[in-house]
Amino acid sequence: MTISLNGEMADAREAETVAQLVERYQLPQKSILVEHNGLALRRHEWAERVLAEGDRVEFVRMVAGG
């Protein structure tokens, strides 16, 4: 299955959900935001969001500074 991940085509056949995709890329769950097909997701929704061919996923890393 091919999806758009941060604007690039990516193979997501090993990930069925957004949560599995986050795990696959070993991203720090507490410091990223995830957008799935234009909708910002809460962390508890990641496991419920099933990926499909052509989906658009964006990972946004939160940065704090002062």
C-alpha positions as CSV (number, residue, x, y, z in Angstrom):
1,M,0.0,0.0,0.0
2,T,1.3,3.4,-0.9
3,I,0.6,6.6,1.1
4,S,1.8,10.1,1.1
5,L,4.0,10.7,4.2
6,N,5.1,14.3,4.7
7,G,4.6,14.9,1.0
8,E,6.6,11.9,-0.1
9,M,5.3,8.6,-1.4
10,A,5.9,5.8,1.2
11,D,5.3,2.1,1.4
12,A,3.0,1.4,4.4
13,R,2.2,-2.2,3.8
14,E,3.5,-3.3,7.2
15,A,1.4,-0.7,9.0
16,E,-2.3,-1.0,9.3
17,T,-3.0,1.9,11.6
18,V,-1.5,5.4,12.2
19,A,-0.1,4.0,15.6
20,Q,1.8,1.2,13.8
21,L,3.2,3.8,11.3
22,V,4.5,5.9,14.2
23,E,6.1,2.8,15.7
24,R,7.6,1.8,12.4
25,Y,9.5,5.1,12.2
26,Q,10.4,5.0,15.9
27,L,9.0,8.5,16.5
28,P,8.7,9.9,20.0
29,Q,5.0,9.8,20.6
30,K,4.9,12.6,23.1
31,S,6.7,15.1,20.9
32,I,4.9,14.7,17.5
33,L,1.5,15.6,16.1
34,V,-0.1,13.5,13.5
35,E,-2.4,14.6,10.7
36,H,-4.4,11.9,8.7
37,N,-6.1,13.1,5.5
38,G,-6.2,16.7,6.7
39,L,-7.5,15.9,10.2
40,A,-5.3,16.4,13.3
41,L,-5.5,13.3,15.5
42,R,-5.3,13.0,19.3
43,R,-2.9,10.4,20.4
44,H,-5.6,8.0,21.6
45,E,-7.1,8.0,18.1
46,W,-3.9,6.7,16.4
47,A,-4.7,3.1,17.0
48,E,-8.2,3.5,15.6
49,R,-7.3,5.2,12.4
50,V,-6.8,2.5,9.7
51,L,-4.6,3.4,6.7
52,A,-5.8,3.0,3.2
53,E,-4.2,3.3,-0.3
54,G,-3.5,6.9,-1.1
55,D,-3.9,8.3,2.4
56,R,-2.1,11.5,3.4
57,V,-0.2,11.4,6.7
58,E,1.9,14.2,8.1
59,F,4.2,13.9,11.1
60,V,4.9,17.3,12.8
61,R,7.6,17.4,15.4
62,M,6.8,19.9,18.2
63,V,9.7,22.1,19.3
64,A,9.7,24.4,22.3
65,G,12.0,27.2,22.8
66,G,12.4,30.5,24.5
